[in-house]
């Protein structure tokens, strides 16, 4: 079995010499939809080598840790907490980084060590420094890099968001999702250098931020759509209880897929609303499905059920009218001329990060 990917030719040689499966740990995880809970099931290379290889060579991300390493007695878990990304995602972000031989690169989030190995192949192992918060994950990455002849890559166990290594780097790449690029990363990047980092948002992941460093800070644009596990210190809460009073009923013709599945719309909505998670639940009894909105504090939620012809029923609970907030944000996006993800600009200064719509973006909609 082989893995078919479409990685950029620049990284083809490195990926051929350093295949992803060589950096995967002895135990990886596969999704088992038949389980009621803890759907991520362990697969051991020692006890089931054929299944391990099947999962390892799948053209997808490979989950390498669940529940921060605290699995159930049977080795299963509920939430992926570390993985090896899809090769297309890896090559795309490395293209955005555009490293050159001899440059010093800082990686935030070592994971399996594969990303650091590819960088080392291009620019030299001694020029790559990688930081990993989880000591067990860092230990496994060091072993994999050493086995690949790249032990000169420096893997540090620590918090790369708050306390990255001292020194100035030519380029910084993050392989964990962050709500905002920390100012300390900008300070660690030389003027003229580059930062590549996936941004997170509870409503819609904005995507990869590709930033250029100048004397004022860092600025750039959003790129490809990626979903990375968030940094542990920035995980969203998972509400366990929901408001059951204060119901507000209405009807709407706004098809949910227009504000959930359209990435351009969803990214714009995510910049206009805060603390809202969205989910499409297909094949609900008696309907095509339901769009579900939840406030991260659990105090408010909303549901639109799609059945038959519009308008469709909407129920909103709690102090916030979540569907109303999303509908107004969607209306704003329409009024701006439906700007695309590429029309947003990302700026990082000592005051923090801003994501602003480029004034030249889109054309205002005609009423």
N, C-alpha and C positions, 0 to 999 in steps of 0.2 A: 504494500500500500504506500502510495506517495502522496504528498501534500501539494496541491496545485494552487499557486498564488500568482499575483500579478505585480510583484514588487519592482520598483524602479531598477533599471539596468545598472545604475551606479552601485547598488547594494547587492547585486546578483552574486558576484564573486564571493563577497563576505558571507552571505547567507548560505552559499553552497559549501564553503569551507567550515562554517560554524553553524550547522543546522540547529534549529530551535530545540529539538528533542534532546540534544546533548546537554542542555542547561536545565532541563526539567528535573524535579526531585523524584525520589523513589516512589512517592505517593502523590497522585494527582486526583482530580475529582470530576465526576460526570453527573449530569442532571438526571434524576429519576422521577418522572412525572407521576408514577404510580404510588409514590409514598405520600402519606398524609402530612407529615412534618419532616423536617431535616432532609430535604430533597437532594442535597449534594452528597453523593456517596463516594467513598474512597476507592481508588483503583491502585493496586500495588504492582509495581514492575516485577517484584520477586514472586508473588503468588499467582498473578494473572498477567503474564507478559504480553500475550496477544491482545487482550483488551486494553492494557496500558498503551501499547503502541497504536491501537486504533484511535484512542482518545488523543494521544500526543500528536498524531499526524493529521488530525482533523483540521480543515481549513477554517479555523475559528480561534478565538482566545481559549487558552487552557487554564482552568482554575487550579492553582497550586497550593492554596491555603483557604480554609474556611473558619469562620468564627474566631479569628485571630489565633488560630492554632489550638483552641480549646474545644475539641470535637467531643461528640458523644462516645460512649464506650464502644459502639460498633463502628466508629470512625466517620460517621456522617456529620453533616452540619447544615446550618440554615442560610448563612450569608457568606458569599465569596469575599475574602479580604486580601488576596494576592493572586496574581495571574501572570501568564505570559501572553502578551497581546497578539492579535492577528498580525501576520507578517506585513500585510498591506498597510496597516496603521503604523507599524514600526518604521517601515521604509518611508512613508509619507512624512512623518514627523522628523526623521533624520534628514530628508530632503529640505524641509523647512529650516532646520538648524544649519545646514550647509557647512559642515566642518571641513577644515583644511589641515593638511599634514603639519605637525608641529604646534598647532594651537592647543591651549589648555581648555578642557571641557569639564564642567561640573554637572553631574547627573543627580537629580533629586528623586529617590525611589529606585533602589537597585533591582528589586524583585529577583528574578532568576539569574540575573547577570548577563543575559543575552544581549540586551541593548548596549551595555557597556562593552561587551566583546566586539560587537559590530563597530562601535566607535574606535576601539583599540586597533582593529584591523586597518582602519583608514588613517588614523593619526598617530598611532603608537601607544602602547599600553601605559607607559609612564606619564602620558599626558591626560589620562582619564582618572577623575576622582568621582566616586559615587557614594551617596549617603543613603542608608537604609535604617528606618526606625526599629524594625523588628529584628532582634538579635539572631533568632533562629533562621530567618530568611537571609540575613546578611551572611551568616556562617555557611549556608548552603551555596550562596552565590560565589563566595570566595573559593570554595572547593571546586565548583564548576569552572571558574575562570582559571584556576591553577591547572586543572586537568586539561584544559584547552591550550595550555602554554601561555596564558595571559595573566599569570600571577602578579605581574608588575602593576596591574590596575589596582588602585588604592580604594578599598571598600571600607567605609567608616560607618560604625553603628552610632546613630544619633538622630536628632530632629533637624532635618534639612530645611524646614520652614522657619524655625526660630533661630537656629544656630548653625548655619552652614559653615564649612571650613574657611579658615582665614585665607586671604590672598585674593587676587583678581584673576578672573577667568575670561577667556575670549568668548565663550558661549556657555549658556546654561540651558539644560533641558530637564523638564519634569515629567515623570511618568506616573504621577498621582494627580488627581483632580484637586484644584484649589479654587475657592470662591474669588480670590483676588491674588494677583502676583505680589508677594511680599516686597517691601522696599529694600530689605536687606539683600534680596537677589539682585536688584538693580545696582546696589553698591558693590556687589561682588563681580559685576560685569564691567569690562573695560569700555570706555567710550568708543563707539564704533562696533561694539559687539552685538550679540543677539541673545534673546531669551525666547524659548518655545515652551509653552505650558498649556495643558488642557484646563479650561475653566468650567466650574460647576455652577449649577443653579437648580433650586428645588423644582422649578417648573419645566425648564428645558436646558440641557447642557449647551452653553453658547458655542463650544467647539474649541479648537486649538487657537491660542493667541500667539501670534508671531510678532515679536517686538524688537525694535532697534533701539540701542542705547545711545543717548546723546547727553550733552552737558546738563540738560534739565531733568532727565529721567529716562523713561522708556515709552515708546509709542509704536503702534502698529495696527494690525487688523485681525479679524477672526478668519480662520481657515476651515479645514475639514471638520466634518461631524464625527466626533469621537465621544465615547462614554467611558471614563476612567473611574476606578474606585476613588472616592474622596480621601483626602488625608484624614488620618484617624481623629485628629483634633477638630476636624471640620465636618464630621458626619451629621446629617440631619437627624433630629429625633424621629422616632417611629411611634406615632400616637397609638395608644392601645384602647382608649375610650373616646367616644364621640358625643357631641351635643345631641340631645334628643328632644329639646324643646325649642320654641321660637321658630317654628316652621313658617316659611314664606313660599307660597306656591305661585307659579306663573307658567307661561308657555313661550316657546321660542322656535324660530325657523332656522336658527344658526346651527348648521350641521356640525357635530362635534369634530369630525375629522379635519375641518377647516382650521380649528384652533388647537388641535392636538398633533395631527400628522404633518401639516405644512410647516417645515422647519423654519422658513423665513418668518412666518407668522408667530410660531411658538417662541423663537428667540426674542422677537420684539415684545411679545406679551410678558416673557420672563423678565424683561427690563422695566416693565410698568407695574407689575404686581410683586408682592413679597410674601415669602413663607407659605406658598401654595404648592401642593403636589397634585399632579394630574394622572389619571389612569383610564384607559379604555378597557371595559370588561365585556368581551364579546359573548354572543349567544346566551344572553340572560333569558330566563323563561318568559315566553310570550313577547319577545322583542328581538331586534337585531343586536342589541347590546346597550350598555349604559356608559356614559362618561361620568367619572367620579372625581370630584375635587375635594381635597382635604387641607385644612390649615395645619401647619406643623405643630401647633400647640394643642390640637385636638378639640378646640372649642367650637369650630365651625366646619361645615362640610356642605357639599351640594351634589346633586345627581340629576342628570338629564337622561331620560329613557327614550331611545329611538324605536318607535313602533308605528307602522303605517305611514301615512302622509303627515308632513308638518302642518301646524306647529306641534312640537313635542313637549311633554310635561317636564317641568323643572321644579325640584324641591330644594330649598336652601334652609339650613339650620344654623343656629348660633348667632353671635353678635355681628359676624361679617357676612356679607352677601357675596360669596366667592364667585358664583357664576356671573353676577352683575359686574364684578371687578374684571373678570376675564373678557366679558362681552365688550365692555368699554375700552379695554386695552386693544382688543381686536379691531374695534371701530377706529381707534387712533391709528393703528397700522394701515388700515385702508386709506384713511385721510392723508397719510404721508406718502401715498403712491406705492404701497406694498414694497418697501425697501427690502433688499435681500440681506442675507447674513454678511456679505462682503461690504455692505454699506455702513457697517458699524466700525467705529474707531476705538481702540483701547489705549488709554494713557495711564501711566503709573508715575506718580510724583511723591515727594515726602508726605503729602496730604492723603495719599491713598490711591486707589484705582478708580477710574471712570470708564464707562462704556457709553459713548455718545454716538448719535446718528450723524453721519457725515452731512453737512448742510447741503451738499450737492446731490444727495441721494434721492432717487425716485422722482416722481412728478405728482403733485397733489391731485387727488381724485377729483373729478368734475362732478358736482352735485347733479 
